[in-house]
Amino acid sequence: MLNWADRFNTFCFLDNHQYKSRLHTVECVLAAGAANFLMADTGNALEKLQEFISADRRWLFGHLGYDLKNEIENVHSSNLDKVQFPDLYFFQPEILIKFDGKQMFIKSSNRDAGEIYDEILRAGDPSPVIPGPINIQSRIGKQEYISIIQKLKRNILRGDCYEINFCQEFFAEDVIIDPVDVYKKLSAVSPNPFSGFYKLANKYLLCASPERFLKKKGNKLISQPIKGTSKRDRDKVEDDEFKEELRQSAKDRSENVMVVDLIRNDLSKICLEGTVKVDELYGVYSFPQVHQMISTISGELKPDISFKEIIKATFPMGSMTGAPKKRVLELIEQYEKTKRGIFSGAIGYITPEGDFDFNVVIRSIMYNANNSYLSFQTGSGITFYSEADKEWEECLLKAEAIREVLVRNQV
């Protein structure tokens, strides 16, 4: 199906990899081709998106880039960006394909569903792309990273903030890859419940995210931030010990509850008084490379709250920023070397009824085929009690699956 979809200039494939959850309603969905679209950069992008949503109630797929923060919080960005996704892009698909685990649903306004299905079956594998060498470099070396963490801890001590998510970029230049093939390998190594393959002209996002940003169903909003990570082990006894250590970790619980409080505050701006609640606190879940601490927060929307108002109240997500949010956004710009772009933004869909589901773009490869630039970023939550060496190791742990895939791609 992905081989078939790659003929389109634009497509979005979202896959939960059969994770069992009452909050997942569709096994996977593919939106291919743009019958209509909106592309906008920071300024009045959310206003344009609201008009686009309101003009024609149809399925929409796309992304919210991290730098929408500039119009939400009145901050600015001047760091390097060689991936070059727009700040916002949404499209109405020509073809929509959904799976619920038992049935395939194909919808197109101008094509026969049976013909599309036959086309997919005949798609086969594309002509092989011979990958070039991939020399992965770090935008920040270990010693500079440690120095930055020490500076951030001084910011925290001064009271500028009490938690900040600091990220670093790993990159490779003059890279030739087959994005579909690399995504298949990434999914095999790291199948996560908010995975996605997103193509926008010659820009690709290969995403293995375990995290939901925000889901709306009816008048209910649900957010599931991740804060707290531990490694896994092939030995079950050791693995269970790592999992229990994470569950009991005072540092990770502190990070997690800070983000929960931030999201409760965000949701309270747009939800009915007394309805914002923590459905689960400090839940520990296992993924292929890591154990993660996940909390679930929900609330009931006030009447007549628009999509634009929801995003203005909640974006960028607390797990990828920190608190207080505006000051943290300024510090991120000061200390990070690269624009985040689509990384730590969100991809997802909006239904004709106005419901939606968006992930957090992490554990992802960004690739610009036009300038042969490949990038991935990792980060961690920094508090006053953070140890710089351990934070560095956490970043490398989160990047492990991607490094493994890219090295394997050269074989």
KAFEN-V559244 format. One line per field, one symbol per residue. phi: phi as a letter, one per 40 degrees, with the letter a starting at -180 (. if undefined). A space follows every 10 residues. Layout:
phi = ???
This chain:
phi = .cdccccccb abbbbcfgcc accbbbcaab bbgbcaabba bdibcccccc cccccacbcb bibbcdccdc ccbfbbbbcc abcgcccaab bcccbbbbbb gbbbbbbacb bcccccccdc cccgccdcbc cccbbcbbcb cdccdccccc ccccdcccgc abaacbbbbb aabfbbbcdc cccdcccccb cbcbcabbbb fbbbbbbbcc bccabbbgbb bbbbcbahbb cbaccccccc ccccccdccc ccccdccccd cccdcdcccb bcdgccacca bgcbbbbdba cbcbbbbbab cccgccddcc cccbbccccb bhacccccdc cdccbccbcc gccgcabiab cdcgcaabcb cbfbbbbbcc bfbbaabbaa cbbcccbdcc cccccccccd ccdccccccc c
